[in-house]
């Protein structure tokens, strides 16, 4: 008979790289978890912000337009600032009340979108709106508009048009639209 083997001296040896692999996997798992948690928190915050700010944008724009008056004298920086406020308010109202991203785009980029059928609420004259935005852009960036077209009477008419457009967009706003004017 063969003598029994002694198992006291047998030790299981793990490969040297196994603990490092376990640590790397643990770090990767933690990183992935943090990434998805941050992404979902950002998405929730963004959805809440869009839902919360969509209607107040239209209210704020309406309040700003109602408080705005044609500056006297209607020239120079005062006129440029007047048109800058008008266009910002109209663009924010379009972005908040329609699916058109009108805030950070040029008139040339949004004109076809504004002219598309059913892009704007009923009663909003897309041609007049585009003409207003083109005129305001020329005033803001220095030229191409005759002084006769920039009289205080024309400024008052542009202000009345802007108020009417914002009121029409606010009245017929799609309640399912979740934009906040920041597209």
DAQUI-V762911 format. One record per residue. N is the residue number from 1. RES is the residue in one small letter. PSI is psi in whole degrees, -180 to 180 (NA if undefined). Layout:
n = {N/N}
res = {RES/RES}
psi = {PSI/PSI}
//
This chain:
n = {1/2/3/4/5/6/7/8/9/10/11/12/13/14/15/16/17/18/19/20/21/22/23/24/25/26/27/28/29/30/31/32/33/34/35/36/37/38/39/40/41/42/43/44/45/46/47/48/49/50/51/52/53/54/55/56/57/58/59/60/61/62/63/64/65/66/67/68/69/70/71/72/73/74/75/76/77/78/79/80/81/82/83/84/85/86/87/88/89/90/91/92/93/94/95/96/97/98/99/100/101/102/103/104/105/106/107/108/109/110/111/112/113/114/115/116/117/118/119/120/121/122/123/124/125/126/127/128/129/130/131/132/133/134/135/136/137/138/139/140/141/142/143/144/145/146/147/148/149/150/151/152/153/154/155/156/157/158/159/160/161/162/163/164/165/166/167/168/169/170/171/172/173/174/175/176/177/178/179/180/181/182/183}
res = {x/x/x/x/x/x/x/x/x/x/x/x/x/x/x/x/x/x/x/x/x/x/x/x/x/x/x/x/x/x/x/x/x/x/x/x/x/x/x/x/x/x/x/x/x/x/x/x/x/x/x/x/x/x/x/x/x/x/x/x/x/x/x/x/x/x/x/x/x/x/x/x/x/x/x/x/x/x/x/x/x/x/x/x/x/x/x/x/x/x/x/x/x/x/x/x/x/x/x/x/x/x/x/x/x/x/x/x/x/x/x/x/x/x/x/x/x/x/x/x/x/x/x/x/x/x/x/x/x/x/x/x/x/x/x/x/x/x/x/x/x/x/x/x/x/x/x/x/x/x/x/x/x/x/x/x/x/x/x/x/x/x/x/x/x/x/x/x/x/x/x/x/x/x/x/x/x/x/x/x/x/x/x}
psi = {143/144/146/145/139/125/5/-37/-4/122/133/125/122/150/147/-25/-13/-45/-37/-36/-43/-43/-43/-42/-39/-44/-42/-42/-43/-44/-44/-42/-47/-43/-50/-35/-44/-42/-43/-35/-42/-41/-42/-44/-42/-42/-41/-44/-43/-43/-36/-39/-11/-52/-43/-26/-47/-38/-43/-43/-43/-44/-43/-42/-38/-29/-13/138/158/125/148/125/149/74/163/-136/-38/-42/-42/-43/-40/-50/-32/-43/-44/-50/-38/-45/-44/-44/-42/-37/-42/-46/-36/-29/-5/170/9/127/94/-7/-50/34/161/166/-40/-35/-37/-13/-49/-34/-40/-34/-11/147/138/18/-35/158/158/141/-16/117/104/-39/-45/-37/-45/-43/-42/-48/-38/-45/-46/-38/-41/-40/-45/-35/16/56/174/1/134/153/-30/-34/-8/33/164/-32/-42/-37/-43/-38/-42/-40/-44/-42/-45/-43/-42/-44/-45/-39/-42/-41/-41/-40/-34/21/140/117/-16/-6/132/46/159/16/7/22/NA}
//
